[in-house]
Amino acid sequence: MTNGREVVHLTAFSSDPRGGNPAGVVFDSGDMTDPERQELAARLGYSETAFVAPPPPDLDAPAGRGFSLRFFSPLAEVPFCGHATLATAVATAERLTGRGAGTPHGVDRTGETGGTTGTTGPAASRGPVELVFATPAGVVPVTVTRSPEGPLATLTSVPAEDFPAPDGLVAGVLAALGWSEGELDPAIPPRIAFAGARHLVLAAAGRDRLADIGYDTDRLTRLMLSHDLTTVTLLWRLDATTLLVRNPFPVGGVVEDPATGAAAAALGGYLRSAGLVPDDARLTLHQGVEMGRPSVLSVELRAGDPRVRVSGTAARIPAP
């Protein structure tokens, strides 16, 4: 319990509680005020805390499977957060089915493989759990299944878009990072990418550049706020479908995200629109390694669909 509210603590994009990006999930939050949500998120200190409430009346979702979802960082609300969405989906599926989040190989609380003790009706099915979240960025469906590593969630983003990055923004961010223009990969031009939230994409020409980052917090924060950026996506492409990624998040009061699902969706959409990956593609993003919280994000692109699918495992973590 935190501030009188029950908080579920999970990490997303890792089956190991020591990896991934932790998030708090607060159910039945419809009676909370925004200042109360903000205070609780700041107290928890996670990159984001998700607040679950009843769905809007016009949400197209199966009975009992639709919800409203909002995200608060320690400093401010954000329009969309991928890792907190996955954490919420896994925690919700656990509530609906009685299966424990983070118990591998489909073992539920009874200790019986594939069991459904304590559940009834359709929610007790061993099949996927289909959920629909109404977020400030739009409607985001999520499917939760079981994998050998534990619960696996896949979100489908709002349609991805990308926009030119103003020269002044790029120059300012490079200066705040202590990077030079010559350290960028010319094959992946700077761009603002969107799939529910805006992220500036900067690709490093070498792995060493990505491995060693630090930044002027005040300067970077001012630039990001003036251009409505949620994070800056810094990446190095290991091969055609594998990328190493880092995401500074000072506007949320967080130095760096160990896993950023919203940015992963935006990046996948940008790489496709730029012709850097096929229209049908599966990408693997590695993040959080330098922070000691390794994370793996899977990105799926489908031809003819402007949305992006982002998948990852999740696990329960002890309350701080």
N, C-alpha and C positions, 0 to 999 in steps of 0.2 A: 504494500500500500504506500502511495506517495501523495501527500496533500489530500488524504482521504479517498484517493482513487486507486483502484486496482490497475496496475501496469504490468503487461506481459512484456518480457524482455527477450528478444531474439536477435540473432545475427543473420544477415542475408548475404548470399553469394559465397557461402562456405558451409560445409557440414561439421566443421570444427568450431566450437564456441570461441576458440582463441583467434579465429580468422574472421574474414568478412567485415561487414559494417553493421554495428549494433543499432538497434532501433527500439524505441518504446512503443507499445500499442495500448491505447486506452479505449476500451469498449464503452458503449452507453454514455457517450460524451455529449449528447444532444442538449443537455441542460447547462453546459459549461459556457461561460462568457469567453470572448477572445483573450482578455487579459489573464483569465485563469488558465487557458491553454498555454499562453506564452510563458507564464510563470512556471508551470509544470515542466514544459520543454526545457527551459533554462535550468531548472533544478536537476533534471536528468542529465543534461549535458551531451546527449547524443547528437549526431549530425541532424537527425530529424526524429520527432515523435509523431506518430500517426494517431488521429482522433477519429473514432468510428461513431457514426450516428445513423438514424433511420434514413432510408433512401428518399429522394424527392418523389412526389407522386407520379411524375411522368417517366421515371426510369424504367427502361425495358429490361427486366430481369426476372428469372424464375422466382416464384414465391419463396421468401426466406433467404434468397441468395443475392439480394441487392442492398447496397449500403452507400451512405455518403462518407467521404474520406477527405480529411484535411491534414496538412503537414506543417509543423512548426519546428524551425531550427532554434538554437538557443537565443537568437536575436530577432527573428522575424518569421512570418509565414512564407512558405514557398508554394508555387502553384502546383508542382508535381515532384514527387520523389520516388524513384524506382525501388530502392532497397527497402524503404518503409512500406511500400505497397506489397512487395513480396512477403515481408515479415507479417503484415496484417493478413494477407491471404492464407498463409500457413497457420497462423493463430486462429483464424476464423474456421478454416477447415478442421482444425483440431476440435474446436467447439462443436461443430456440426456432426462429426463422426466419432469423437471420443478417442481418436488416435493421437498419441503424444507427438508433438513437434520435436524433431531431433532424435527420435528413436529409429535407428537404421533398420533396413531390411523389412519394413512394414510391420514391425512388432508394436502392438498397441499396449495400452496400460495393463491389460490382463496378462501380458507375457505370451500370448498365443499368436503365432505368426498368422497374419491375415485375419485375425479375429475381429468381431464387431460387438463384443460384450458391452452392454450398457448403452447401445444405440438402437434406434428403431426407425423404420420407414426408409425412404429414399436416401437419407443422409448416411445410413449405415452401409451403403454400397461400397464395394471395394474399388469402384471405378473412379475416374477423375471427379474432382469437386469444381464445378463451374461457378465463378463468382463475378459480379459486376459492381464496379465502384464508380460513383459519381464524384469526380475530383474537380477542383477549380479549373483545371486545364481541359477537362472534358471527360467523357466516359471511357473507362479503362477496364476491359475484361481481363480476368486472371483465371488460369487453370492450375489446380494443384493436383499432382500425382505423387505416387511413391516410387522411389528409386533405391538401388542398393546403398546409396549414400544418405538416404533420408528423404524428407519431403522436398519435392522439386516444384517450383512455381514458375509459370510463364505468363508474363503480362503482355498485352497488346497495346502499344502506345497510340496516342492520337496521331493523325497524319504528320509525317516528318517534313520539315522545310529547312532551307538554308538561305542565307543572305550574305551579301558582301560585308566584309569587315572594314570599317573606316580606317584609313591609313593612320590617322591620329590615335585611334584606339590601339591598333597593333603596336605602333611605336611606343606608346605609353606603357602598355603591358610588358613589352620586351624590356623596357627600362626598369620597370618595377621588379621584374624577375632577375635582372642582371644578365639577360641574354642579348646576343647580337643578332642582327638579321641574317648574317652568314651562318649562324648555327641552326637555321631552319631548313627543313626538307623542301626543296622547291617543287617536288612532285605532289605535295599535299598543301596547297596554298591556305593561308589563314582564312577562316570563314566563321560566321556565326551560324550555329546549328540549333535546330529546335525540334523537340518531339514532346512538348508539354512544358518545357522551360528552355531558356536561351543560354547557350554555352559558346564561348569563343574557343575555337579549335586552333591549336598551334602544334605543328609536328616538328620534332627535333630531328636533325640530320644524323645524330649519333646517339648511341645508347648511353654513353658517359654523360652527355648533357642532361638527359632525362633523369639519370640517377642522382644528380647533384642539383637540387633546387632549393632556393630560399627566396624570399621576396620582401619588398617594402609593403608592409601590411596596410598602412594608411593610404598610400598611393594607389595600390591595386584595388582596395575597397572603393575608393572614390571613382575610379574608372569603371568598375563593374556596376556600381549603382547608377552612374550616369548613362549606361547603355543597357540597363535592365538585364544584366547577366547573373545567372545563378552560380555557375562555376566557370573556371577556365580549364579546358581539357588539354592537357599536355600529353603527347603520345610519341612513341617510336615504333615503327612497323618492323617486326621481326621477320615476317614473311607475308605472303599475299593475304592470309586470313588470320594472322596472329599479331596482336598489338599489345604493347606495354603502355599503360595509361596511368596518369596521375591527375588529380583534380583539386587544386586549391579552392577553398570555399570560405574566404574571409567575411563575405557579406552575411553569412549565417553564424559567424562567431566561431568557426572551425578552421583550423590551419589547413587541413587537408582531409579529404574523404578517402577512406580505404576501399570503398566501392561505390560507384555512382551509376545506378541503373538508368536514370533519366538522361544523363549525358551519354551513356552507351547507346541508347536508342537514337538520340540526336546524331551522334557520330556515325552510326551505321547508315542513317538516311543520307547524310552528307556524302559519305564515301560512295554510295550508290549513285547519287545524282551527279557526282563529278566523274563518273565512269571509272573510278578506282577499284571497284569491285563489281561483279556481275549483278544483274537484277535479282537473280536467285543466288543467295550466298549465305554461308554460315561462318560467322567470325567468332574468334575467342579472344577475350580481353583479360589480361592479367593486371591486377591493381592491388595496392596495399602492401606490396612486398617490402618496400623500404620502410614502412611503418610497423612491420612485424605483424601485420594482419592480412596475410595473403588471401586474395579473393579471385574467383574465376567467374566471369560474366559471359554468357553465350548469347550471341545476337543472330537473329534469323531475318533475312530479307526475302520477300516473295515478289515475283514479277507481277506487275499490275496492282499491287497493294501498297499504297503510300505509308501504311503503318509499319511499325517495326516490332518484332517480338524479342523480348529479353528474358532469359531464363537463368535460374540459379537455385541452389539448395539453401536451406535455412536450418537453424538449430537454436534451441533454447539456450540462454545464458543466465548465469546467476544474477540476481538483482544486485546493483552496486550498493 
